[in-house]
Amino acid sequence: MTPPDAASVPDLRPLLQAGVKALAEGRRADALECAARAVRADPQSEDAWLLLAAGAPAGRRAAYLNH
């Protein structure tokens, strides 16, 4: 399998940074929205899945971490 061309991978940094900031400020719903948008944009992004897991309720974290 060939890695994706760098031009075809979306820049998720702004979404991920916004999600981390929201999580740090206790705005879990906003953090999860940023993470979900990042995962939809690039389902292969480990950082997006980690953010999704970090903001998820405890019962859902393992599912996201095992993705």
C-alpha positions in Angstrom: 0.0 0.0 0.0 1.4 3.4 -1.0 1.2 6.2 1.6 -1.1 9.1 0.6 0.4 12.0 -1.3 1.0 14.8 1.2 -1.2 17.1 -0.9 -4.1 14.8 -0.5 -4.0 14.7 3.3 -6.0 17.5 4.9 -4.2 19.8 7.5 -6.0 18.8 10.7 -3.8 20.9 13.0 -6.3 23.8 13.4 -9.1 21.3 14.3 -7.0 19.3 16.6 -5.6 22.4 18.4 -9.1 23.7 18.8 -10.2 20.3 20.2 -7.3 20.1 22.7 -8.0 23.7 23.8 -11.7 23.0 24.2 -11.0 19.8 26.3 -8.5 21.7 28.5 -11.2 24.3 29.1 -13.8 21.7 30.0 -15.8 22.1 26.9 -16.1 18.3 26.1 -18.9 18.6 23.5 -16.8 21.2 21.5 -13.7 18.9 21.8 -15.7 15.9 20.6 -17.1 17.9 17.6 -13.6 18.9 16.6 -12.3 15.4 17.0 -15.2 13.9 15.0 -14.7 16.4 12.2 -11.0 15.5 12.1 -11.7 11.8 12.0 -14.2 12.3 9.1 -11.6 14.4 7.2 -8.8 11.8 7.8 -9.9 8.4 9.2 -6.2 7.4 9.4 -5.2 10.2 11.7 -4.0 8.8 15.0 -4.1 12.2 16.6 -7.8 12.7 15.7 -8.7 9.3 17.2 -6.7 10.0 20.3 -8.5 13.3 20.8 -11.8 11.6 20.3 -10.9 9.0 22.9 -9.6 11.7 25.3 -12.9 13.5 25.2 -15.2 10.5 25.2 -17.0 9.0 28.2 -14.9 6.3 29.9 -17.1 3.5 28.4 -16.3 4.6 24.8 -12.6 5.4 25.1 -11.4 1.8 24.4 -13.4 1.6 21.2 -11.7 4.8 19.9 -8.3 3.7 21.1 -8.6 0.3 19.4 -9.6 1.9 16.0 
